């Protein structure tokens, strides 16, 4: 196991070297080579010579697909075009999880896209859970600088033993660094990659106020440019099958200075929720949070009840069902 762990560390370091180049250098794989249907039967349709997949939601069912392999660290990406018009209650997810293997202590790294009523924009949420830490959360929520239903946009996850980075169109929007205080809350077990569309009427839009309206069905989410560039793991022996033949020279330890400026600008303009500032959920912020007073002031003005002043009315719910699995999220 020690040799296997060293292979994972080497792969994680080399991964950042590859990320200094465009993600176009990563191979785009046909659906059948990397994935298989998860649920939804005919609501999953493969297009474009097997390199594009449409997932639909109707009154009968949602749909989804899952990677063939488990991975421990890597770069995972897809170009996604979301449904248009009235999409309240609809959730599209692109995420990693091992909930089928570790039901009580699973890990998870999520992109969740939350639909909205007509005239309101889709919202995007990122979640990080480790060792079953869904009661703690670590969700963030944002608007976007474009309409994700107009065209395809790239959404990417970088996961190493020390950090997780979420990208939108190669712009980093969130960086989660592993700290000693997080302990097992940092995702550290092999995971598979999923993509799903499903009905989350009970929580997704204004805490369930607006529900899926099947008058506008089918809701179709389109996926293309699928990238699985990770350290595949044998599901029985939990041993990595990494094959690295690229150079590991000039390895950065984080996002570049130029990328960090873009990330900070994105977060200033588009972040609408961060668990680190949620006074309703935490008397004190989780230990890994670095509190930024300007960010705190901006979020407090956006939502004074959640972020520090005002009185809270009603209950909050933190459980929802994604496809055939039970996951965690908050309905702020």
C-alpha positions as CSV (number, residue, x, y, z in Angstrom):
1,X,0.0,0.0,0.0
2,X,2.9,2.4,0.6
3,X,4.0,2.1,-3.0
4,X,0.5,2.7,-4.1
5,X,0.2,5.8,-2.0
6,X,3.5,7.1,-3.5
7,X,2.0,6.6,-6.9
8,X,-1.0,8.6,-6.0
9,X,1.2,11.5,-4.7
10,X,3.3,11.4,-7.8
11,X,0.2,11.5,-10.0
12,X,-1.2,14.5,-8.0
13,X,2.0,16.4,-8.4
14,X,2.2,15.7,-12.1
15,X,-1.4,16.7,-12.5
16,X,-0.7,20.3,-11.7
17,X,2.0,20.4,-14.3
18,X,-0.5,19.3,-16.9
19,X,-2.9,21.9,-15.8
20,X,-0.5,24.7,-16.7
21,X,-1.6,23.9,-20.3
22,X,-5.1,24.1,-21.7
23,X,-7.4,21.3,-20.8
24,X,-7.6,20.6,-24.6
25,X,-4.5,18.6,-24.0
26,X,-6.5,16.1,-22.0
27,X,-8.0,13.3,-24.1
28,X,-11.8,13.5,-24.8
29,X,-13.2,10.0,-24.6
30,X,-16.2,8.4,-26.2
31,X,-19.0,7.8,-23.7
32,X,-18.8,4.0,-24.0
33,X,-15.1,4.0,-23.1
34,X,-15.5,5.8,-19.8
35,X,-19.1,5.7,-18.8
36,X,-22.3,3.6,-18.5
37,X,-25.9,4.5,-18.0
38,X,-27.0,4.9,-14.3
39,X,-30.7,5.3,-14.6
40,X,-33.4,6.7,-16.8
41,X,-33.6,4.1,-19.7
42,X,-34.5,6.0,-22.9
43,X,-34.1,9.4,-21.2
44,X,-30.4,8.9,-21.8
45,X,-29.4,9.3,-25.5
46,X,-25.9,9.2,-27.0
47,X,-25.1,11.5,-29.9
48,X,-22.2,12.6,-32.1
49,X,-20.4,9.4,-32.7
50,X,-20.7,8.5,-29.1
51,X,-19.1,11.7,-27.7
52,X,-22.1,13.6,-26.6
53,X,-24.9,12.5,-24.2
54,X,-28.3,14.0,-23.6
55,X,-30.0,13.5,-20.2
56,X,-33.7,14.3,-19.9
57,X,-36.2,14.7,-17.1
58,X,-39.9,14.1,-17.7
59,X,-42.9,13.1,-15.5
60,X,-41.7,9.5,-15.7
61,X,-38.1,9.8,-14.6
62,X,-34.8,11.7,-14.7
63,X,-31.6,10.1,-16.0
64,X,-27.9,9.8,-15.3
65,X,-24.6,8.1,-16.1
66,X,-21.6,7.0,-14.2
67,X,-17.9,6.3,-14.9
68,X,-16.8,2.7,-15.3
69,X,-13.8,3.3,-12.9
70,X,-13.2,4.5,-9.5
71,X,-10.6,7.3,-9.2
72,X,-8.3,8.6,-6.5
73,X,-7.4,12.2,-7.7
74,X,-7.4,13.6,-11.2
75,X,-8.9,16.1,-13.6
76,X,-12.6,15.5,-14.5
77,X,-14.4,17.7,-17.0
78,X,-17.5,18.1,-19.2
79,X,-19.0,20.7,-21.5
80,X,-22.6,21.1,-20.5
81,X,-25.6,23.0,-21.9
82,X,-28.5,23.3,-19.5
83,X,-32.3,23.3,-20.2
84,X,-33.9,26.7,-21.1
85,X,-37.1,28.5,-20.1
86,X,-38.9,27.6,-16.9
87,X,-36.6,25.2,-14.9
88,X,-37.6,25.7,-11.3
89,X,-37.1,22.5,-9.2
90,X,-34.8,21.0,-11.8
91,X,-31.3,20.0,-10.7
92,X,-28.5,18.9,-13.0
93,X,-25.4,17.5,-11.2
94,X,-21.8,16.7,-12.3
95,X,-20.1,15.2,-9.3
96,X,-17.9,12.6,-7.7
97,X,-19.1,10.3,-5.0
98,X,-18.5,6.9,-3.3
99,X,-21.9,6.8,-1.6
100,X,-22.6,3.4,-3.1
101,X,-19.5,1.9,-1.3
102,X,-19.5,4.0,1.9
103,X,-23.1,4.7,2.8
104,X,-22.3,6.2,6.3
105,X,-19.0,7.9,5.6
106,X,-19.0,8.7,1.9
107,X,-17.0,11.4,0.2
108,X,-18.3,13.8,-2.5
109,X,-17.3,16.7,-4.7
110,X,-20.2,18.4,-6.5
111,X,-21.2,20.8,-9.2
112,X,-24.9,21.2,-8.8
113,X,-26.9,23.4,-11.2
114,X,-30.2,24.7,-9.8
115,X,-33.0,25.7,-12.1
116,X,-35.2,28.8,-11.7
117,X,-38.5,30.4,-12.7
118,X,-38.7,32.1,-16.1
119,X,-36.7,35.3,-16.2
120,X,-34.4,34.2,-13.4
121,X,-30.9,32.7,-14.0
122,X,-29.7,29.2,-13.2
123,X,-27.6,29.1,-10.1
124,X,-24.5,26.9,-9.5
125,X,-23.6,25.3,-6.2
126,X,-20.3,23.5,-5.3
127,X,-20.2,21.0,-2.4
128,X,-17.3,19.2,-0.7
129,X,-18.0,16.4,1.7
130,X,-15.5,14.0,3.3
131,X,-16.1,10.9,5.5
132,X,-19.8,11.5,5.7
133,X,-19.5,15.1,6.8
134,X,-22.8,16.2,5.2
135,X,-23.9,17.6,8.6
136,X,-21.2,20.2,8.3
137,X,-21.7,21.2,4.7
138,X,-19.1,23.3,2.9
139,X,-21.5,24.5,0.2
140,X,-21.0,27.6,-1.9
141,X,-23.4,29.1,-4.3
142,X,-23.0,31.5,-7.2
143,X,-24.5,33.2,-10.2
144,X,-22.7,33.0,-13.6
145,X,-21.5,35.7,-16.0
146,X,-23.4,33.9,-18.9
147,X,-26.6,32.1,-19.5
148,X,-25.7,28.4,-19.2
149,X,-28.7,27.4,-21.3
150,X,-27.5,29.4,-24.3
151,X,-24.5,27.3,-25.2
152,X,-22.0,24.7,-23.9
153,X,-19.6,25.7,-21.2
154,X,-16.9,23.7,-19.5
155,X,-17.1,22.6,-15.9
156,X,-14.0,21.0,-14.4
157,X,-12.9,19.4,-11.1
158,X,-9.3,19.1,-10.0
159,X,-8.8,16.8,-7.0
160,X,-5.4,16.0,-5.4
161,X,-4.4,14.8,-2.0
162,X,-4.0,18.4,-0.8
163,X,-6.6,20.5,-2.6
164,X,-9.7,20.7,-4.8
165,X,-10.3,23.3,-7.5
166,X,-13.5,24.0,-9.4
167,X,-13.3,25.6,-12.8
168,X,-15.8,27.2,-15.1
169,X,-14.5,27.7,-18.7
170,X,-10.9,27.3,-17.3
171,X,-11.6,30.1,-14.7
172,X,-11.1,28.8,-11.1
173,X,-14.1,29.7,-9.0
174,X,-13.3,27.9,-5.8
175,X,-10.2,26.4,-4.1
176,X,-10.4,24.1,-1.1
177,X,-7.1,23.4,0.6
178,X,-6.7,20.4,2.9
179,X,-6.0,21.5,6.4
180,X,-5.0,19.4,9.4
181,X,-8.1,20.5,11.3
182,X,-10.4,19.1,8.6
183,X,-9.2,15.6,9.3
184,X,-11.3,13.1,7.4
185,X,-13.7,15.8,6.2
186,X,-11.4,16.2,3.1
187,X,-12.4,13.7,0.4
188,X,-9.7,11.0,0.5
189,X,-11.3,7.7,-0.7
190,X,-11.7,6.6,-4.3
191,X,-14.8,8.0,-6.1
192,X,-16.7,7.5,-9.3
193,X,-17.9,10.3,-11.5
194,X,-21.6,10.9,-12.0
195,X,-23.9,13.1,-14.1
196,X,-27.6,13.3,-13.4
197,X,-30.8,15.4,-14.0
198,X,-33.6,15.0,-11.5
199,X,-36.6,16.6,-9.8
200,X,-35.6,18.4,-6.6
201,X,-38.9,20.3,-6.2
202,X,-38.9,19.9,-2.4
203,X,-35.8,22.1,-1.9
204,X,-34.1,23.4,-4.9
205,X,-35.9,26.7,-5.7
206,X,-36.7,29.0,-2.8
207,X,-36.8,26.1,-0.4
208,X,-39.4,24.3,-2.5
209,X,-41.7,27.2,-3.2
210,X,-41.4,26.7,-6.9
211,X,-41.6,23.2,-8.2
212,X,-40.9,21.4,-11.5
213,X,-43.7,22.2,-14.0
214,X,-43.9,19.3,-16.4
215,X,-45.7,21.5,-18.9
216,X,-42.2,22.4,-20.0
217,X,-40.8,18.9,-20.1
218,X,-38.8,17.2,-21.3
219,X,-35.9,19.1,-19.6
220,X,-32.8,18.2,-21.5
221,X,-29.2,18.6,-20.3
222,X,-26.5,18.1,-22.9
223,X,-23.0,16.8,-22.1
224,X,-20.0,16.7,-24.4
225,X,-16.2,16.9,-24.3
226,X,-16.0,14.3,-21.5
227,X,-12.6,14.1,-19.8
228,X,-11.6,11.4,-17.3
229,X,-7.9,12.1,-16.5
230,X,-7.3,10.4,-13.2
231,X,-5.7,7.6,-11.2
232,X,-8.0,4.7,-11.7
233,X,-8.3,2.4,-8.7
234,X,-9.1,-1.3,-8.5
235,X,-12.5,-1.5,-6.6
236,X,-11.5,-4.7,-4.8
237,X,-7.9,-4.2,-3.9
238,X,-8.1,-0.4,-3.7
239,X,-4.8,-0.2,-5.6
240,X,-4.1,2.5,-8.2
241,X,-3.5,1.8,-11.9
242,X,-1.8,5.1,-12.7
243,X,0.1,5.3,-16.0
244,X,2.2,8.5,-16.1
245,X,4.5,9.1,-19.0
246,X,4.5,12.9,-19.1
247,X,7.2,15.1,-17.6
248,X,6.7,16.5,-14.1
249,X,8.9,19.6,-14.6
250,X,7.7,23.1,-13.5
251,X,5.0,21.9,-11.2
252,X,2.9,24.8,-9.6
253,X,1.5,24.1,-6.2
254,X,-1.7,26.1,-6.7
255,X,-3.6,28.2,-9.3
256,X,-1.4,30.8,-11.1
257,X,-1.3,34.4,-10.0
258,X,-3.4,35.4,-13.1
259,X,-5.9,32.7,-12.4
260,X,-6.2,33.8,-8.7
261,X,-7.1,37.3,-9.8
262,X,-9.8,35.9,-12.0
263,X,-11.1,33.7,-9.2
264,X,-11.2,36.6,-6.7
265,X,-13.0,38.8,-9.2
266,X,-15.6,36.0,-9.9
267,X,-16.2,35.5,-6.2
268,X,-16.6,39.2,-5.5
269,X,-19.2,39.6,-8.3
270,X,-21.0,36.3,-8.3
271,X,-20.8,34.4,-5.0
272,X,-24.2,34.6,-3.2
273,X,-23.6,32.0,-0.4
274,X,-20.7,30.6,1.5
275,X,-20.9,28.2,4.4
276,X,-18.1,30.0,6.2
277,X,-20.3,33.0,6.9
278,X,-23.6,31.2,7.7
279,X,-24.4,32.3,11.2
280,X,-27.6,30.2,11.2
281,X,-25.8,27.0,10.8
282,X,-22.6,27.7,12.7
283,X,-21.9,29.7,15.9
284,X,-18.3,29.7,14.8
285,X,-17.1,29.1,11.3
286,X,-15.5,25.7,10.6
287,X,-11.8,25.7,11.3
288,X,-10.5,25.8,7.8
289,X,-12.4,29.0,6.9
290,X,-10.4,32.1,6.3
291,X,-12.8,35.0,7.0
292,X,-12.5,38.0,4.8
293,X,-14.2,41.0,6.3
294,X,-15.1,42.6,3.0
295,X,-16.6,39.3,1.8
296,X,-18.5,39.0,5.0
297,X,-19.9,42.6,4.6
298,X,-21.0,41.9,1.1
299,X,-22.8,38.7,1.9
300,X,-24.4,40.3,5.0
301,X,-26.0,42.9,2.8
302,X,-27.1,40.3,0.3
303,X,-28.8,38.2,3.1
304,X,-28.7,39.7,6.6
305,X,-30.6,36.8,8.2
306,X,-28.2,34.1,7.1
307,X,-25.0,36.1,7.4
308,X,-25.2,37.8,10.7
309,X,-28.1,40.1,11.6
310,X,-31.9,39.9,11.6
311,X,-34.2,37.1,12.8
312,X,-34.7,33.7,11.3
313,X,-38.2,32.3,10.7
314,X,-39.0,28.8,9.6
315,X,-37.0,25.6,9.4
316,X,-34.1,24.7,7.2
317,X,-33.8,21.3,5.6
318,X,-30.5,19.6,4.6
319,X,-31.6,16.3,3.0
320,X,-32.5,15.7,-0.6
321,X,-32.6,12.8,-3.1
322,X,-30.4,12.8,-6.2
323,X,-31.6,10.2,-8.6
324,X,-31.5,6.9,-6.8
325,X,-29.2,8.2,-4.0
326,X,-29.7,10.3,-0.9
327,X,-27.3,13.2,-0.6
328,X,-27.0,16.4,1.4
329,X,-27.5,20.1,0.6
330,X,-29.1,23.1,2.1
331,X,-32.1,25.0,0.8
332,X,-31.0,28.6,1.3
